[in-house]
Amino acid sequence: MSQRLNLELEPADTERLANLCGQFDEHLKQMENRLQVDIFCRGNLFTVQGEARQARTASRLLKQLYKLSESEMLTPEMINLHLQDSGVAEIADAEEGASHPDDITIITKRGAVRGRGPNQKSYLRNIDKHAVNFGIGPAGTGKTYLAVASAVAALQTDNVQRIVLVRPAVEAGERLGFLPGDLAQKVDPYLRPLYDALYEMLGFDHVTRLIDRNVIEVAPLAFMRGRTLNDAFIILDEAQNTTTEQMKMFLTRTGFGSTAVITGDVTQIDLPKNQLSGLKHAVKILKGVDGISFSYFTARDVVRHPMVQRIVRAYDKADSDGGADAG
């Protein structure tokens, strides 16, 4: 059923209204396209017209963004993230500001990091409460970024003494043998996303000092064999590219006072065709084990450009239809 909602944004501030609407009303058009509504404005008087649930969601979002416009410069990227929070995929009916009492907020050098949408929020709560956590889903859903943020928070509050970031050295069919340097130098490019997240949250100089003091260690998975890590926050990224033996080896490195987070995308496995992914195997055999959590993400959780969501959905559809014809 179509609904027409009128709202007046107070106070009437020309600069804030321009910030809200964006250049040439690009922010309003972005909301119209994603929510399938029409938004009309004259000064601080807005009218939203569309299906009832979408119209209510758009009205709540306009109010939220107008509050934010007082202190922040709105960008299309920010509008996209707030659209995600508003439950675009499900057009959530929850009242504005509704939240779970145990929602986690992490304070970093860049600012506050919060889960966007129910799956990210649940993921952060799981990491806070469980010793071993799996985050599984497509690229761009925040699996690694939120895990690194949780690790930084644990280090800053002295809940752990060190952070260990791990990745298998298998990427998109590439092999490392032709690259110059020792093993650590060969895998360094594959660890770059982990470095980037740390630099963003702590600053380059601080991260460099922590790495020099071995408080932060970034290592290929092969370097984990034979170790036991106590009082550490351990992240295994791109875990879909582990073998079953490597996954078991990694999971058994967890010591007292440690938290482990394993992230991966089971649709992007780069192992040989006849080799079972350690991540897929672990999901099957560890379900129901006390102290282990599983968080799953879908295309609706993607917090990058909306085009990424559409790409993920297109590939998911092709997979469900039996795969695209390679010819």
C-alpha positions in Angstrom: 0.0 0.0 0.0 1.4 3.4 -1.0 1.9 6.0 1.7 2.7 9.7 1.7 4.6 11.0 4.7 5.3 14.6 5.5 8.1 15.7 7.8 9.7 19.0 8.9 13.4 18.9 9.8 14.3 21.2 12.7 16.1 23.6 13.0 15.8 25.0 9.4 19.5 25.3 8.6 20.5 26.0 5.0 24.0 24.5 5.3 22.7 21.3 7.0 20.0 20.9 4.5 22.5 21.2 1.6 24.7 18.6 3.4 21.7 16.3 3.8 20.6 16.5 0.1 24.1 16.4 -1.4 25.3 18.1 -4.6 22.4 18.2 -7.1 20.4 16.2 -4.6 22.6 13.1 -5.1 22.0 11.8 -1.6 18.2 12.0 -2.0 18.4 10.2 -5.3 20.6 7.5 -3.7 17.9 7.0 -1.1 15.2 7.0 -3.7 16.9 4.4 -5.8 17.7 2.0 -2.9 14.4 2.3 -1.2 12.1 2.7 -4.2 10.5 5.9 -3.0 10.0 9.5 -4.2 11.4 12.3 -2.0 10.3 15.9 -2.5 11.7 18.8 -0.5 11.0 22.5 -0.2 13.4 24.1 2.3 13.2 22.0 5.5 9.8 20.4 4.5 10.1 16.9 3.1 7.6 14.5 1.6 8.3 10.8 1.1 6.0 8.7 -1.1 6.1 5.0 -1.7 5.2 1.6 -0.3 4.4 2.0 3.4 7.4 0.2 4.9 9.9 1.8 2.5 8.4 5.3 3.1 8.7 4.9 6.9 12.3 3.7 6.6 13.2 6.6 4.3 11.6 9.1 6.8 13.5 7.6 9.7 16.7 7.7 7.7 16.2 11.4 6.7 15.8 12.3 10.4 18.9 10.3 11.4 21.0 11.9 8.7 19.8 15.4 9.5 21.0 14.9 13.0 24.3 13.7 11.7 24.6 16.6 9.3 25.2 19.0 12.2 28.6 17.5 13.0 29.7 15.5 9.9 30.0 16.1 6.1 27.8 13.5 4.5 29.1 11.6 1.5 27.6 9.0 -0.8 29.7 6.3 1.0 28.2 7.4 4.3 24.7 7.4 2.9 25.3 3.8 1.6 26.4 2.7 5.0 23.4 4.2 6.7 21.1 2.6 4.2 22.7 -0.7 5.2 22.0 0.1 8.8 18.4 1.0 8.0 17.8 -2.6 6.8 17.3 -1.9 3.1 17.3 -5.6 2.2 14.6 -6.4 4.8 13.1 -2.9 5.3 13.2 -3.3 9.0 10.2 -2.0 11.0 12.2 -1.4 14.2 11.9 2.1 15.7 14.7 4.6 15.1 17.7 3.9 17.3 16.6 0.4 18.3 19.6 -1.7 19.3 20.6 -4.8 21.2 21.6 -4.2 24.8 24.9 -6.0 24.3 25.9 -4.2 21.1 29.7 -3.6 21.0 31.3 -0.2 20.2 35.1 -0.2 19.6 37.0 3.0 20.0 40.1 3.3 17.7 42.4 6.1 16.5 39.9 6.7 13.6 36.9 6.8 15.8 34.1 4.5 16.9 33.7 1.2 15.1 30.2 -0.4 15.4 28.5 -3.3 13.7 26.3 -2.2 10.8 23.3 -4.3 10.5 22.2 -7.4 12.6 24.9 -9.8 11.2 27.8 -7.5 12.0 26.5 -6.7 15.4 26.0 -10.3 16.2 29.5 -11.1 14.9 31.0 -8.5 17.3 29.0 -9.9 20.3 30.2 -13.4 19.4 33.8 -12.4 19.3 33.4 -10.7 22.7 31.9 -13.9 24.3 33.6 -16.9 22.6 37.1 -18.2 22.5 36.9 -19.3 18.8 34.8 -17.5 16.2 34.2 -18.0 12.5 33.1 -15.2 10.2 31.9 -16.5 6.9 30.7 -14.6 3.9 31.5 -12.6 0.7 34.1 -9.8 0.3 33.2 -6.4 1.7 31.1 -7.5 4.6 33.6 -6.4 7.3 34.7 -9.8 8.5 38.4 -9.0 8.7 38.0 -5.3 9.5 35.8 -6.0 12.5 38.0 -8.8 13.7 41.1 -6.5 13.6 39.1 -3.8 15.4 38.2 -6.4 18.1 41.8 -7.4 18.4 43.0 -3.7 18.8 40.3 -3.2 21.5 41.4 -6.3 23.4 45.1 -5.1 23.2 44.3 -1.6 24.4 42.3 -2.9 27.4 45.0 -5.4 28.3 42.7 -8.4 27.7 45.5 -9.8 25.6 49.2 -9.2 25.4 49.7 -9.6 21.7 47.9 -9.7 18.3 48.8 -12.4 15.8 47.5 -12.0 12.2 47.7 -15.0 9.9 47.0 -15.8 6.3 47.6 -18.9 4.1 49.9 -18.1 1.2 47.6 -19.2 -1.6 45.8 -16.6 -3.6 43.6 -16.7 -6.7 45.6 -19.5 -8.3 48.9 -17.7 -8.0 52.0 -19.5 -6.7 54.8 -17.9 -4.8 57.9 -19.7 -6.0 58.9 -17.2 -8.7 58.8 -14.2 -6.3 62.1 -12.9 -4.9 63.1 -13.0 -1.3 62.5 -15.4 1.7 59.1 -16.8 2.7 58.2 -13.8 4.8 58.9 -11.4 2.0 57.0 -13.6 -0.5 53.8 -13.6 1.6 54.0 -9.9 2.6 51.7 -8.7 -0.2 49.0 -11.2 0.8 49.0 -9.8 4.3 48.6 -6.2 3.2 44.8 -6.0 4.0 45.6 -6.8 7.6 48.4 -4.2 7.8 46.0 -1.6 6.2 43.3 -2.2 8.8 45.9 -1.9 11.6 47.3 1.3 10.1 43.9 2.8 9.9 43.0 2.1 13.5 46.3 2.7 15.3 48.4 4.8 12.9 51.4 3.8 10.9 54.1 4.8 13.5 52.3 3.1 16.4 51.8 -0.2 14.4 55.5 -0.2 13.4 56.6 0.2 17.0 54.3 -2.7 18.1 55.6 -4.9 15.3 59.2 -4.1 16.3 58.4 -5.1 19.9 56.6 -8.3 18.6 53.3 -7.1 20.2 51.8 -7.4 16.8 52.9 -10.3 14.6 51.8 -10.8 11.0 52.8 -14.2 9.7 52.0 -16.8 7.1 50.1 -19.8 8.3 53.2 -22.1 7.8 54.9 -20.2 10.6 52.3 -21.3 13.2 53.2 -25.0 13.3 54.5 -26.1 16.7 53.5 -22.9 18.6 51.0 -22.4 21.4 49.7 -18.8 21.9 48.5 -17.7 25.3 47.0 -14.3 26.1 46.8 -13.5 22.3 44.2 -12.4 19.8 44.7 -14.5 16.7 43.1 -13.9 13.4 43.2 -16.3 10.5 42.1 -14.5 7.3 41.2 -16.0 4.0 40.7 -19.3 5.8 38.9 -20.9 2.8 42.4 -21.5 1.4 43.5 -23.7 4.3 43.7 -27.4 4.0 41.9 -29.5 6.6 45.3 -30.3 8.2 46.3 -26.6 8.3 42.9 -25.7 9.9 43.3 -28.3 12.6 46.9 -27.1 13.2 45.8 -23.5 13.5 42.8 -24.2 15.9 45.0 -26.2 18.2 47.5 -23.3 18.6 44.9 -21.4 20.8 46.2 -21.2 24.4 44.8 -19.9 27.7 43.4 -16.4 27.6 43.4 -16.3 23.8 40.7 -15.5 21.3 40.8 -16.8 17.7 38.8 -15.4 14.8 38.7 -17.3 11.5 37.4 -15.4 8.5 36.8 -16.6 4.9 34.5 -16.8 1.9 33.7 -20.4 0.9 32.7 -19.2 -2.6 36.3 -18.1 -3.4 38.5 -21.2 -2.7 41.8 -21.2 -4.5 43.0 -24.6 -3.5 43.5 -27.4 -6.1 40.1 -28.8 -7.2 40.6 -32.1 -5.4 41.5 -30.6 -2.1 38.9 -30.0 0.6 38.8 -26.5 2.2 39.7 -26.5 5.8 37.1 -23.8 6.4 34.3 -25.8 4.9 35.4 -28.9 6.8 35.6 -27.0 10.1 32.1 -25.6 9.7 30.7 -29.2 9.3 32.5 -30.8 12.3 32.6 -28.0 14.8 28.9 -27.0 14.9 27.6 -27.2 18.4 31.0 -27.3 20.1 30.9 -25.3 23.3 32.9 -22.0 23.1 32.8 -21.8 19.3 30.6 -19.3 17.4 29.7 -19.0 13.7 28.6 -15.8 12.1 27.4 -15.8 8.5 27.2 -12.8 6.1 25.3 -12.3 2.8 25.3 -9.8 0.0 23.0 -7.5 2.1 25.9 -7.1 4.6 28.3 -5.7 2.0 29.4 -2.2 3.1 31.3 -1.3 -0.1 29.8 0.3 -3.2 26.3 -1.0 -3.9 27.6 -2.4 -7.2 29.6 -5.0 -5.1 26.3 -6.2 -3.6 24.9 -6.7 -7.1 28.0 -8.5 -8.2 27.9 -10.9 -5.2 24.2 -11.6 -5.8 24.8 -12.3 -9.5 27.5 -14.8 -8.7 25.3 -16.4 -6.0 22.5 -16.8 -8.5 24.8 -18.3 -11.1 26.0 -20.8 -8.5 22.5 -21.7 -7.4 21.5 -22.2 -11.1 24.4 -24.7 -11.5 27.1 -22.3 -12.6 27.6 -20.0 -15.6 28.7 -21.6 -18.9 32.5 -21.1 -19.1 32.3 -21.2 -22.9 
